[in-house]
Amino acid sequence: MDADLGAATAAAAALAAAPRYKLPQVKAPVGQAQYADLSRVVLKPQAATGGFGFDATGSYPRMPAPSLPPRPVPITSCPEGNSVKAFGASGNGYNNDARAILLANAATQLDFIYFPPGNYRIARNITVTKPILGGAGAKLAVAAGFTLVISRRVYQNDVSSALFTGPGAVKLGKYSDEVRPPWFKNVERGETDDVALQEAVDSCGAACTLLLNAPTSLMKAVNLKPRVGLFSTPAAIITGGDPGSRGEGFVLTPGLYRKPIVLTIMWWFSKFGVKIQGGVTGAQIQVHGFLEASEAFSFAPQEGSKPNISNVHVTHMTFTSDVQDTVAFHAGASNHLINNCLVRGNFVLKSGFQNPAAPSAALALKGAAAGRLAKTFVDFQAVDAAQFLEVTDCSFVRNEVAAPVSNVVFRVAAWGGGLETGAGKLVVGQFSSLKYLSRMSGGVPSNPIEATLLGSSNYVGLWDVGSAGREWVMASAKNRTAFNSGVSMVSQVHYLRAEFSGPWQPGEARTFYFYNAFARSAGTRIKCLPFRAGNAGLVCSQIENQSATSEDQVAVTLKNTASYTLPDWQTFHRFGIQAQPGDASPTEGRPVLEADVIIDPEGHIEQRPTTLQQLAQPAAAAEALGQAATQPLTADEKRLLWKQAIKLPMYSVGVMPILVSAAAVFLQTNSLNLGRTLLFMLAATCIIAWLNLTNDVFDSHTGVDKADYKPESVVNLTGSRIRVAIVAFALLGLGGLILQRLLSTLAEPLAGKMLAAAVAMGYLYQGPPFRFSYLGLGEPLCFAAFGPLATCAFYLAQAPAGTTIGPMIIGLSLLIGLTTTTILFCSHFHQIEGDRAHGKMSPLVRLGGEKATQVLKFVVGLTHTLALAMSIFGVLPLACWTSVMVSYGFANRMVKHAQAHWAEPETVKTLKFFAIKWHIAFGLMLVLGLLLQKIL
């Protein structure tokens, strides 16, 4: 018995050593444009080995192809010579055959164990370390309360019949990587396919793949686990519509998924086909098609162990048909996050046909709260609502939450349509930072967007699939029905034809009319494109948006610039039109600048520029951008920006080295000149102000701190780089003068040299021509300047003559350097895209946000571990360790904030303030520990 337990323990240890796999990150297209000029969208070539992105033709990201489980190792010897009955097994269903199985397992002459037809009762915990082969009709019946562990591969002559029966448990080890659910289906007990599937999932003690090769009916949900993969052959159609079924499919429970989920056809699921719970990461899901389902793919971060779903890929989906919502993103609270996920499919057909009266969508956003999306992309080749067959309440993207959802990225890459006027919509609900791109052709209503777009970073692009080969004849009079049978265009780029009769005299102008739904948007700009086929001197001389008086109406004036009269046989003129909509949110009312959009191989949308920010820019600067100056900031907005610009908590980085070193001096000498300490703090404050202001000056010169990236920059707020620079260097002079007077009384010049080196490092960090921060060297410079240099220098400057730098002040300087550098590190999180765009290779740009959170967690652990080690070995008083542990709560909140929001620039912007709180608390606790040591 002890030997059996030892073997089981060894097998469990082997299972725990299974390798872990982490999916590479997927970067979805994000951008800043309110609307884009689609004639100027450039798709950069995709490198042959590039990651997720568009290739040179704008096609889909490359994703891994479906893969079969590992090929089984064949059994080559004769089964009868390996029979378990040769070791005393009866196979009669009554005797306990556990001992015989253990004897066969211990036999060195056997390379596998064969179970002839029979019922082998197992009433003991046993572990089998050899492969087993079940004959046709063989059953291993594990009694209640016992467990059979098989650490090697399982084979069966009849793969469609049950192999494992009985109420006891079966656990398969890391070498049992191919598992067939029919092995667990006990028909005698009335078990259904879903019960057998769940037992197969639960049997996997290590990474394994379930293999389905026959039609499977699910009466209730099957909960998949991270260590389990699933592969279904073409014959394995999975249904959920049998009488009594709950209409539930597969549920991915929390954890890191190592193996892909590969399904063929899923049919009749009244609730969901595949649900992904909160806490799931790394899952690769490949589904050939869905038929007649309520939700094909349900992302449910409100369920599970964590409020976030990350790195989930849903790919290789050929079609969905008669599905109410192909993709549903749920959220139960504002902190529920779907991060770095991709859903990609070919054809979405007949959305809403399950329940025509209920809302339906290719992408639906649901739940009690808006939740959060980050780097998540839903991408279909084609979406056809087919409302000409049955009128449904269908939309391509629908937000059913009573609050705006941010960062939705959705694309129809090849063809979209099938919507009827008055029934179908493209976008419905409230959004901010929406990125919507769709190629349209036919069956598109004139009012396809019923959405409230908030903010200035929404991107909506619609254009016609057949633009180059299709033309729409303009009306020669103000008559909606004379153009496209009364249906307004919804394309941003399309081609028109002006038909005329009679001679057209030189210099004569004639006006024609077309109707475009985007003309309704305030600020829409409509222009002719350089496509003038079939003309003989006619040019587009004027375009007037008349939608204010006649909805969607646009007047186009054509002028004959030729020196001759156009003859009667010249009957038409072709040209292109582009409608670039203005702000779709009438409450915003800000002008939109013309923009170039570049989609790079990683899917980034580079925007130059977006909207004029509500900043007090000089009128000349606004005119240089071709726009009028924006409306001025309100008093509250100015007050908030100035508060952010002053960065009052940041001055702790200059004060803390002085306080800590002062406490160290007091501990060691029992004396301290408080007035001298306060003057040092005043000088440090002036120098930190110089650093902050010159940072704004230098970064405004390189463009990193332009208005749309950093509106709280002092240069942006004042509109004058020169005045800010003058004030900055005046403060440096004042701080330097105070330091010079204080240090002039010292006999030893080392402290002055160290402080001068620290100030010089501040200039090297940001000042031309060095700008070491652009090389990613800002953090090392910060550590050296505020840690060893400043802390040790202020220690010497406040200590009695003859004091030397000892282990304690060195240890304190290292801790202060780490916490100060953490502030700088955290301040980059929200500026990754801006820094990258301007060549500032900060550590965050090099690492990426997710890896940077891991580095941040490591630094926190390192700092507190160093404090403990220094206290244990007597470098610091033990009271310092007990005190600084009070600050760990601030560090923990900082790390959690970074982990939860690193992909959201607006939210993670506050991370530096979490870092400042930790820095202040840590420093003050060091001071307290030193003072307590003195008192005690």
Secondary structure, 3 states (H helix, E strand, C coil): CHHHHHHHHHHHHHHHCCCCCCCCCCCCCCCCCCCCCHHHEEECCCCCCCCCCCCCCCCCCCCCCCCCCCCCCCCCCCHHHHEHHHHCCCCEEEEECHHHHHHHHHCCCCCCEEECCEEEEECCCEEECCCEEECCCEEEEECCCCEEEECCCEEECCCCCCCEECCCEEEECCCCCEECHHHHCCHHHCCCHHHHHHHHHHHECCCEEEEECCCEECCCCEEECCCEEEEECCCCCEECCCCCCCCEEEEECCEECCCCEEEEEEEEECCEEEEEEECEECCEEEEEEEEEEEEEEEEEEEEECCCEEECCEEEEEEEEEEEEEEEEEEECCCCCEEECCEEEEEEEECCCCCCCCCEEEEEEEEECCCCEEECCEEEEEEEECCCCCCCCEEEEEEECCCCCEECCEEEEEEEEECCCCCCCEEEEEEEECCEEEEEECCCCCCCCEEEEEECCCCEEEEEECCHHHCCEECECCCCHHHCHHHCCECCCEEEEEEECCCCECCCCEEEEEEEEHHHHCCCCEEEEECCCCCCCCEEEEEEEECCCCCCCEEEEEEEECCCCCECCCCCEEEEEEEEECCCCCCCCCCCECCCEEEECCCCCEEEECCECCCCCCCHHHHHHCCCCCCCCCCHHHHHHHHHHHHCHHHHHHHHHHHHHHHHHHHHHHCCCCHHHHHHHHHHHHHHHHHHHHHHHHHHHHHCCCCCCCCCCCHHHHHCCHHHHHHHHHHHHHHHHHHHHHHHCCCCCCHHHHHHHHHHHHHHHHHCCCCCHHHHCCHHHHHHHHHHHHHHHHHHHHHCCCCCCCCHHHHHHHHHHHHHHHHHHHHHCHHHHHHHHHCCCCCHHHHHCHHHHHHHHHHHHHHHHHHHHHHHHCCCCCHHHHHHHHHHHHHHHHHHHHHHHHCCCHHHHCCHHHHHHHHHHHHHHHHHHHHHHHHHC
